[in-house]
Amino acid sequence: MARQRRRPARTAGALVADAPRRRRGAAVGGVGGADGRPLRLIRGAYRHDGRVLHRHPFLSLLSLAYLAFIALVTLTPGSDQPDYQGLAARILARLERYPDLDPLSSRLSIERVEFLANIGLFVPLGVFLLLLVGTRLWFVALIAGIVLTSMIESVQKTIPGRVSDPRDVAANSIGMFLGVGLALVLTLPATLRRQRERASR
């Protein structure tokens, strides 16, 4: 009768040295980790953890607060809103005090200042939406922004003292495009780093 060969006993040092290897095997090997989940679920969870910062509760609260600010600026009755045209006129008057800025101030008007202000109002919103949905869904942020500004202009028709203007939709959409583009540029290093990490596994 053939005798079975006994495997040599492993020392405590060898067991400690192999512990990281076993953990890595549990995370990426055949059946799965300690919880028994398949490989694809564990890797998917890892990728999801890399995007947790894009869905941070503080960012969500900040986005809601900025949406409330936009609603305050765009949806209050005309009698209750500040004199934005007067503010634009004061800005132009201040710029005209500087002769070096004549090439700029001579091309500006109250309407153009308001148009630029509408663009700037929606740039932060584009940044927030892109960070919330993630870089892979950048088009969702753009669509959501365009739908939002269209809804605002539709609601303004029913608000006393408010006038719906297609130019506002264009300006707000431009602001959304700029905000999403700015967020994509700012998050590009982190996106490239995650891609390299996935490729190396």
Backbone as CSV, one residue per row, in Angstrom:
resi,resn,N_x,N_y,N_z,CA_x,CA_y,CA_z,C_x,C_y,C_z
1,MET,0.853,-1.196,0.000,0.000,0.000,0.000,0.879,1.233,0.000
2,ALA,0.616,2.115,-1.008,1.467,3.294,-1.146,1.192,4.265,-0.025
3,ARG,2.254,4.799,0.478,2.125,5.779,1.560,1.925,7.173,0.953
4,GLN,1.011,7.911,1.582,0.766,9.278,1.119,1.865,10.194,1.623
5,ARG,2.303,11.069,0.702,3.353,12.022,1.060,2.745,13.155,1.860
6,ARG,3.346,13.449,2.965,2.873,14.535,3.806,3.524,15.847,3.384
7,ARG,2.684,16.868,3.317,3.228,18.193,2.978,4.012,18.726,4.162
8,PRO,5.167,19.354,3.902,5.983,19.866,5.013,5.238,20.963,5.758
9,ALA,5.430,20.973,7.044,4.770,22.008,7.864,5.332,23.372,7.517
10,ARG,4.444,24.348,7.462,4.852,25.700,7.113,5.108,26.487,8.384
11,THR,6.157,27.252,8.339,6.507,28.036,9.517,5.582,29.233,9.642
12,ALA,5.588,29.843,10.833,4.750,31.022,11.053,5.181,32.170,10.156
13,GLY,6.485,32.284,9.896,6.970,33.357,9.027,6.453,33.207,7.611
14,ALA,6.378,31.990,7.096,5.869,31.773,5.746,4.401,32.092,5.662
15,LEU,3.652,31.746,6.724,2.223,32.059,6.717,1.988,33.561,6.709
16,VAL,2.783,34.299,7.482,2.636,35.752,7.510,3.015,36.349,6.171
17,ALA,4.056,35.838,5.530,4.491,36.371,4.239,3.471,36.136,3.159
18,ASP,2.732,35.022,3.252,1.751,34.696,2.220,0.394,35.334,2.454
19,ALA,0.209,36.002,3.600,-1.103,36.583,3.905,-1.531,37.618,2.873
20,PRO,-0.670,38.598,2.475,-1.113,39.559,1.440,-1.459,38.884,0.131
21,ARG,-0.697,37.783,-0.210,-0.980,37.094,-1.455,-2.349,36.434,-1.410
22,ARG,-2.694,35.847,-0.266,-3.995,35.222,-0.151,-5.112,36.261,-0.230
23,ARG,-4.878,37.431,0.388,-5.908,38.473,0.326,-6.096,38.949,-1.095
24,ARG,-4.985,39.111,-1.831,-5.121,39.523,-3.230,-5.836,38.464,-4.029
25,GLY,-5.516,37.186,-3.781,-6.200,36.119,-4.495,-7.676,36.095,-4.186
26,ALA,-8.040,36.429,-2.937,-9.454,36.450,-2.585,-10.165,37.586,-3.269
27,ALA,-9.432,38.671,-3.531,-10.083,39.830,-4.131,-10.240,39.678,-5.624
28,VAL,-9.284,38.979,-6.288,-9.354,38.926,-7.746,-9.365,37.499,-8.279
29,GLY,-9.332,36.502,-7.434,-9.244,35.132,-7.896,-10.584,34.511,-8.170
30,GLY,-10.549,33.306,-8.739,-11.681,32.540,-9.231,-13.040,32.819,-8.649
31,VAL,-13.359,32.221,-7.485,-14.725,32.287,-6.980,-15.009,33.645,-6.388
32,GLY,-14.106,34.186,-5.623,-14.350,35.497,-5.037,-13.653,35.639,-3.716
33,GLY,-14.069,36.642,-2.943,-13.431,36.939,-1.685,-14.054,36.175,-0.550
34,ALA,-13.840,36.727,0.655,-14.324,36.047,1.835,-15.843,35.993,1.878
35,ASP,-16.495,36.947,1.209,-17.956,36.949,1.200,-18.531,36.062,0.106
36,GLY,-17.672,35.416,-0.697,-18.145,34.487,-1.704,-18.695,35.129,-2.949
37,ARG,-18.563,36.460,-3.104,-19.102,37.109,-4.289,-18.213,36.840,-5.487
38,PRO,-18.781,36.818,-6.695,-17.975,36.562,-7.892,-16.976,37.671,-8.137
39,LEU,-16.059,37.367,-9.022,-14.993,38.303,-9.365,-15.526,39.609,-9.895
40,ARG,-16.478,39.557,-10.807,-16.938,40.779,-11.447,-17.621,41.710,-10.452
41,LEU,-18.282,41.146,-9.440,-18.945,41.996,-8.463,-17.930,42.691,-7.584
42,ILE,-16.867,41.976,-7.214,-15.857,42.585,-6.357,-15.136,43.680,-7.113
43,ARG,-14.777,43.410,-8.362,-14.122,44.463,-9.137,-15.058,45.631,-9.367
44,GLY,-16.312,45.344,-9.615,-17.271,46.428,-9.789,-17.385,47.264,-8.532
45,ALA,-17.364,46.591,-7.364,-17.432,47.335,-6.111,-16.201,48.208,-5.947
46,TYR,-15.051,47.715,-6.387,-13.839,48.521,-6.292,-13.959,49.761,-7.161
47,ARG,-14.470,49.576,-8.379,-14.634,50.742,-9.247,-15.648,51.708,-8.656
48,HIS,-16.685,51.165,-8.065,-17.685,52.046,-7.457,-17.071,52.855,-6.317
49,ASP,-16.195,52.203,-5.499,-15.566,52.921,-4.414,-14.717,54.068,-4.937
50,GLY,-14.166,53.941,-6.137,-13.373,55.019,-6.693,-14.194,56.228,-7.076
51,ARG,-15.507,56.053,-7.166,-16.364,57.177,-7.550,-17.193,57.686,-6.380
52,VAL,-16.879,57.250,-5.186,-17.680,57.653,-4.036,-17.599,59.166,-3.829
53,LEU,-16.431,59.743,-4.077,-16.276,61.178,-3.857,-17.208,61.985,-4.738
54,HIS,-17.575,61.445,-5.906,-18.486,62.168,-6.791,-19.910,62.190,-6.241
55,ARG,-20.190,61.327,-5.286,-21.538,61.270,-4.723,-21.514,61.568,-3.229
56,HIS,-20.579,62.357,-2.812,-20.451,62.698,-1.404,-21.662,63.501,-0.944
57,PRO,-22.180,63.216,0.241,-23.353,63.955,0.718,-23.141,65.465,0.772
58,PHE,-21.944,65.902,1.129,-21.683,67.341,1.186,-21.832,67.975,-0.189
59,LEU,-21.361,67.272,-1.229,-21.508,67.783,-2.580,-22.983,67.853,-2.984
60,SER,-23.757,66.872,-2.567,-25.188,66.898,-2.867,-25.871,68.079,-2.188
61,LEU,-25.543,68.317,-0.922,-26.127,69.456,-0.217,-25.709,70.772,-0.850
62,LEU,-24.444,70.853,-1.269,-23.965,72.070,-1.916,-24.689,72.303,-3.236
63,SER,-24.929,71.231,-3.984,-25.654,71.351,-5.253,-27.092,71.805,-5.019
64,LEU,-27.748,71.248,-3.996,-29.111,71.663,-3.686,-29.167,73.120,-3.250
65,ALA,-28.177,73.535,-2.475,-28.143,74.933,-2.045,-27.971,75.862,-3.247
66,TYR,-27.142,75.468,-4.205,-26.956,76.324,-5.372,-28.198,76.323,-6.254
67,LEU,-28.891,75.186,-6.335,-30.160,75.154,-7.064,-31.180,76.098,-6.422
68,ALA,-31.196,76.140,-5.087,-32.094,77.062,-4.400,-31.726,78.507,-4.713
69,PHE,-30.440,78.795,-4.815,-30.011,80.148,-5.175,-30.452,80.509,-6.591
70,ILE,-30.329,79.554,-7.519,-30.778,79.801,-8.890,-32.280,80.048,-8.915
71,ALA,-33.024,79.261,-8.147,-34.473,79.470,-8.087,-34.802,80.853,-7.531
72,LEU,-34.046,81.296,-6.536,-34.278,82.620,-5.965,-34.012,83.717,-6.992
73,VAL,-32.986,83.522,-7.810,-32.630,84.541,-8.791,-33.590,84.543,-9.972
74,THR,-34.037,83.366,-10.398,-34.771,83.265,-11.660,-36.282,83.152,-11.510
75,LEU,-36.770,82.752,-10.332,-38.194,82.461,-10.206,-38.944,83.384,-9.243
76,THR,-38.290,84.384,-8.708,-39.001,85.341,-7.861,-39.751,86.339,-8.742
77,PRO,-40.889,86.860,-8.276,-41.632,87.863,-9.065,-40.774,89.090,-9.362
78,GLY,-41.119,89.760,-10.463,-40.331,90.909,-10.881,-40.300,92.014,-9.857
79,SER,-41.373,92.174,-9.101,-41.418,93.249,-8.098,-40.532,92.961,-6.897
80,ASP,-40.195,91.693,-6.664,-39.398,91.316,-5.497,-37.920,91.145,-5.811
81,GLN,-37.541,91.136,-7.056,-36.149,90.884,-7.404,-35.342,92.183,-7.401
82,PRO,-34.053,92.087,-7.177,-33.207,93.287,-7.213,-33.181,93.901,-8.611
83,ASP,-32.688,95.110,-8.673,-32.581,95.820,-9.949,-31.308,95.366,-10.651
84,TYR,-31.421,94.261,-11.403,-30.232,93.733,-12.072,-29.756,94.647,-13.192
85,GLN,-30.667,95.303,-13.877,-30.254,96.230,-14.931,-29.502,97.415,-14.355
86,GLY,-29.965,97.920,-13.209,-29.229,98.991,-12.551,-27.843,98.546,-12.127
87,LEU,-27.734,97.285,-11.643,-26.427,96.751,-11.272,-25.515,96.653,-12.483
88,ALA,-26.060,96.189,-13.616,-25.248,96.114,-14.840,-24.800,97.498,-15.285
89,ALA,-25.668,98.502,-15.155,-25.305,99.869,-15.534,-24.184,100.399,-14.647
90,ARG,-24.232,100.081,-13.358,-23.162,100.534,-12.458,-21.839,99.855,-12.784
91,ILE,-21.915,98.592,-13.182,-20.681,97.898,-13.559,-20.066,98.540,-14.795
92,LEU,-20.891,98.865,-15.774,-20.382,99.514,-16.984,-19.800,100.883,-16.662
93,ALA,-20.482,101.631,-15.790,-19.971,102.952,-15.416,-18.626,102.840,-14.710
94,ARG,-18.471,101.804,-13.884,-17.187,101.608,-13.209,-16.085,101.234,-14.192
95,LEU,-16.404,100.409,-15.187,-15.399,100.040,-16.182,-14.976,101.222,-17.032
96,GLU,-15.893,102.151,-17.285,-15.574,103.308,-18.117,-14.613,104.269,-17.441
97,ARG,-14.390,104.098,-16.161,-13.445,104.959,-15.458,-11.997,104.616,-15.787
98,TYR,-11.784,103.442,-16.370,-10.430,102.981,-16.663,-10.203,103.040,-18.168
99,PRO,-9.421,104.017,-18.637,-9.204,104.153,-20.097,-8.578,102.913,-20.729
100,ASP,-7.787,102.174,-19.961,-7.146,100.979,-20.519,-8.156,99.896,-20.885
101,LEU,-9.345,99.981,-20.315,-10.369,98.977,-20.580,-11.359,99.423,-21.651
102,ASP,-11.037,100.515,-22.344,-11.956,101.002,-23.378,-12.244,99.969,-24.465
103,PRO,-11.246,99.194,-24.940,-11.588,98.162,-25.944,-12.632,97.169,-25.456
104,LEU,-12.673,96.930,-24.138,-13.664,96.010,-23.581,-14.973,96.714,-23.271
105,SER,-14.897,97.833,-22.548,-16.126,98.506,-22.113,-16.912,99.089,-23.273
106,SER,-16.223,99.465,-24.354,-16.942,100.036,-25.493,-17.802,99.000,-26.209
107,ARG,-17.487,97.735,-26.047,-18.249,96.660,-26.699,-19.338,96.083,-25.800
108,LEU,-19.347,96.519,-24.559,-20.331,95.988,-23.630,-21.560,96.885,-23.565
109,SER,-22.674,96.251,-23.294,-23.933,96.953,-23.069,-24.642,96.256,-21.919
110,ILE,-25.749,96.831,-21.472,-26.482,96.209,-20.377,-26.962,94.820,-20.771
111,GLU,-27.433,94.679,-22.012,-27.921,93.376,-22.468,-26.797,92.342,-22.507
112,ARG,-25.617,92.774,-22.949,-24.501,91.829,-23.008,-24.008,91.458,-21.625
113,VAL,-24.024,92.410,-20.707,-23.633,92.089,-19.334,-24.600,91.077,-18.723
114,GLU,-25.893,91.249,-18.968,-26.882,90.286,-18.473,-26.689,88.919,-19.115
115,PHE,-26.356,88.902,-20.398,-26.116,87.629,-21.080,-24.923,86.907,-20.453
116,LEU,-23.833,87.638,-20.205,-22.653,87.034,-19.579,-22.957,86.577,-18.156
117,ALA,-23.805,87.340,-17.443,-24.178,86.941,-16.091,-24.979,85.642,-16.096
118,ASN,-25.857,85.474,-17.074,-26.621,84.225,-17.184,-25.707,83.040,-17.481
119,ILE,-24.663,83.285,-18.279,-23.687,82.216,-18.534,-22.986,81.837,-17.236
120,GLY,-22.485,82.847,-16.530,-21.756,82.576,-15.297,-22.611,81.938,-14.221
121,LEU,-23.915,82.210,-14.224,-24.799,81.651,-13.208,-24.875,80.138,-13.291
122,PHE,-24.754,79.582,-14.498,-24.938,78.142,-14.663,-23.625,77.374,-14.793
123,VAL,-22.493,78.056,-14.784,-21.211,77.344,-14.814,-21.023,76.484,-13.565
124,PRO,-21.222,77.013,-12.349,-21.075,76.138,-11.176,-22.038,74.957,-11.171
125,LEU,-23.254,75.170,-11.670,-24.210,74.067,-11.707,-23.718,72.949,-12.617
126,GLY,-23.118,73.299,-13.751,-22.543,72.279,-14.620,-21.439,71.497,-13.936
127,VAL,-20.616,72.191,-13.150,-19.559,71.509,-12.402,-20.156,70.539,-11.385
128,PHE,-21.154,71.002,-10.626,-21.756,70.154,-9.601,-22.423,68.921,-10.209
129,LEU,-23.160,69.101,-11.297,-23.859,67.966,-11.902,-22.878,66.942,-12.445
130,LEU,-21.789,67.400,-13.047,-20.799,66.458,-13.572,-20.166,65.660,-12.445
131,LEU,-19.856,66.314,-11.333,-19.259,65.599,-10.208,-20.240,64.617,-9.589
132,LEU,-21.515,64.940,-9.623,-22.519,64.052,-9.036,-22.731,62.798,-9.874
133,VAL,-22.819,62.938,-11.191,-23.116,61.779,-12.042,-21.865,61.050,-12.479
134,GLY,-20.687,61.675,-12.394,-19.453,61.034,-12.817,-19.077,61.381,-14.243
135,THR,-17.801,61.239,-14.550,-17.299,61.630,-15.860,-17.834,60.756,-16.989
136,ARG,-18.146,59.490,-16.670,-18.660,58.610,-17.731,-20.035,59.045,-18.212
137,LEU,-20.783,59.734,-17.361,-22.142,60.167,-17.706,-22.189,61.680,-17.887
138,TRP,-21.175,62.233,-18.508,-21.113,63.687,-18.686,-22.285,64.200,-19.508
139,PHE,-22.739,63.389,-20.466,-23.857,63.812,-21.312,-25.145,63.913,-20.505
140,VAL,-25.267,63.117,-19.440,-26.443,63.208,-18.569,-26.468,64.564,-17.872
141,ALA,-25.298,65.034,-17.440,-25.219,66.350,-16.800,-25.630,67.454,-17.772
142,LEU,-25.193,67.336,-19.031,-25.564,68.342,-20.030,-27.067,68.330,-20.288
143,ILE,-27.617,67.152,-20.472,-29.052,67.057,-20.749,-29.862,67.580,-19.567
144,ALA,-29.445,67.213,-18.354,-30.166,67.670,-17.164,-30.119,69.193,-17.056
145,GLY,-28.980,69.788,-17.372,-28.872,71.236,-17.302,-29.740,71.938,-18.331
146,ILE,-29.757,71.422,-19.552,-30.568,72.036,-20.606,-32.053,71.899,-20.275
147,VAL,-32.447,70.721,-19.771,-33.848,70.531,-19.380,-34.216,71.488,-18.246
148,LEU,-33.315,71.661,-17.295,-33.588,72.553,-16.164,-33.777,73.992,-16.617
149,THR,-32.886,74.493,-17.455,-33.025,75.881,-17.895,-34.258,76.074,-18.767
150,SER,-34.643,75.060,-19.546,-35.875,75.156,-20.330,-37.099,75.202,-19.417
151,MET,-37.080,74.409,-18.343,-38.183,74.438,-17.393,-38.270,75.796,-16.694
152,ILE,-37.125,76.372,-16.369,-37.127,77.683,-15.713,-37.773,78.725,-16.620
153,GLU,-37.401,78.717,-17.892,-37.982,79.695,-18.818,-39.477,79.459,-19.005
154,SER,-39.915,78.211,-18.959,-41.350,77.932,-19.090,-42.123,78.423,-17.867
155,VAL,-41.547,78.217,-16.682,-42.216,78.663,-15.460,-42.243,80.182,-15.379
156,GLN,-41.221,80.835,-15.902,-41.169,82.301,-15.834,-42.342,82.958,-16.563
157,LYS,-42.944,82.268,-17.523,-44.086,82.833,-18.242,-45.283,83.045,-17.316
158,THR,-45.357,82.294,-16.239,-46.493,82.378,-15.320,-46.210,83.256,-14.111
159,ILE,-45.001,83.802,-13.999,-44.616,84.616,-12.845,-44.797,86.090,-13.187
160,PRO,-45.523,86.854,-12.376,-45.725,88.288,-12.664,-44.392,89.034,-12.712
161,GLY,-44.271,89.878,-13.717,-43.070,90.681,-13.854,-41.895,89.978,-14.491
162,ARG,-42.070,88.720,-14.860,-41.003,87.958,-15.494,-41.292,87.814,-16.976
163,VAL,-40.216,87.865,-17.781,-40.330,87.725,-19.224,-39.422,86.589,-19.669
164,SER,-40.001,85.623,-20.356,-39.213,84.512,-20.872,-38.486,84.947,-22.141
165,ASP,-37.204,84.675,-22.197,-36.383,85.105,-23.325,-35.565,83.918,-23.823
166,PRO,-35.674,83.571,-25.115,-34.861,82.455,-25.641,-33.368,82.677,-25.471
167,ARG,-32.946,83.935,-25.418,-31.517,84.201,-25.218,-31.048,83.719,-23.849
168,ASP,-31.955,83.740,-22.866,-31.581,83.220,-21.549,-31.334,81.715,-21.604
169,VAL,-32.160,81.003,-22.377,-31.938,79.562,-22.532,-30.582,79.307,-23.173
170,ALA,-30.245,80.096,-24.186,-28.949,79.930,-24.851,-27.804,80.231,-23.890
171,ALA,-27.926,81.332,-23.128,-26.858,81.701,-22.202,-26.694,80.651,-21.103
172,ASN,-27.799,80.192,-20.548,-27.717,79.188,-19.490,-27.148,77.868,-20.007
173,SER,-27.515,77.495,-21.237,-26.977,76.260,-21.818,-25.478,76.385,-22.060
174,ILE,-25.042,77.561,-22.511,-23.600,77.780,-22.684,-22.890,77.646,-21.344
175,GLY,-23.490,78.210,-20.296,-22.895,78.071,-18.973,-22.791,76.628,-18.527
176,MET,-23.830,75.823,-18.845,-23.779,74.410,-18.504,-22.651,73.707,-19.248
177,PHE,-22.515,73.982,-20.549,-21.438,73.381,-21.335,-20.069,73.741,-20.748
178,LEU,-19.896,75.015,-20.408,-18.613,75.448,-19.846,-18.355,74.790,-18.493
179,GLY,-19.395,74.674,-17.662,-19.220,74.048,-16.358,-18.870,72.578,-16.452
180,VAL,-19.561,71.855,-17.322,-19.254,70.431,-17.502,-17.852,70.259,-18.077
181,GLY,-17.496,71.101,-19.042,-16.150,71.020,-19.605,-15.077,71.328,-18.574
182,LEU,-15.329,72.335,-17.730,-14.371,72.664,-16.677,-14.211,71.510,-15.695
183,ALA,-15.326,70.878,-15.316,-15.256,69.745,-14.395,-14.519,68.565,-15.019
184,LEU,-14.724,68.324,-16.320,-13.999,67.241,-16.986,-12.497,67.486,-16.965
185,VAL,-12.096,68.730,-17.180,-10.665,69.058,-17.149,-10.105,68.883,-15.746
186,LEU,-10.849,69.335,-14.735,-10.370,69.248,-13.358,-10.273,67.805,-12.870
187,THR,-11.165,66.940,-13.338,-11.159,65.541,-12.895,-10.368,64.626,-13.821
188,LEU,-9.757,65.171,-14.873,-9.027,64.340,-15.825,-7.871,63.584,-15.181
189,PRO,-7.031,64.211,-14.325,-5.947,63.425,-13.703,-6.454,62.237,-12.906
190,ALA,-7.522,62.418,-12.124,-8.060,61.297,-11.346,-8.641,60.222,-12.260
191,THR,-9.294,60.633,-13.358,-9.848,59.663,-14.296,-8.747,58.832,-14.947
192,LEU,-7.668,59.475,-15.369,-6.548,58.750,-15.978,-5.882,57.820,-14.973
193,ARG,-5.793,58.254,-13.710,-5.185,57.401,-12.694,-6.018,56.153,-12.451
194,ARG,-7.347,56.278,-12.414,-8.189,55.096,-12.230,-8.098,54.152,-13.422
195,GLN,-7.987,54.712,-14.617,-7.823,53.860,-15.791,-6.525,53.069,-15.745
196,ARG,-5.441,53.710,-15.302,-4.169,53.003,-15.198,-4.239,51.914,-14.129
197,GLU,-4.943,52.199,-13.021,-5.073,51.184,-11.975,-5.864,49.985,-12.468
198,ARG,-6.929,50.217,-13.229,-7.708,49.090,-13.760,-6.902,48.291,-14.774
199,ALA,-6.108,48.991,-15.599,-5.324,48.299,-16.598,-4.202,47.453,-15.971
200,SER,-3.715,47.880,-14.815,-2.613,47.141,-14.188,-3.087,45.919,-13.420
201,ARG,-4.405,45.798,-13.172,-4.900,44.635,-12.434,-5.193,43.466,-13.363
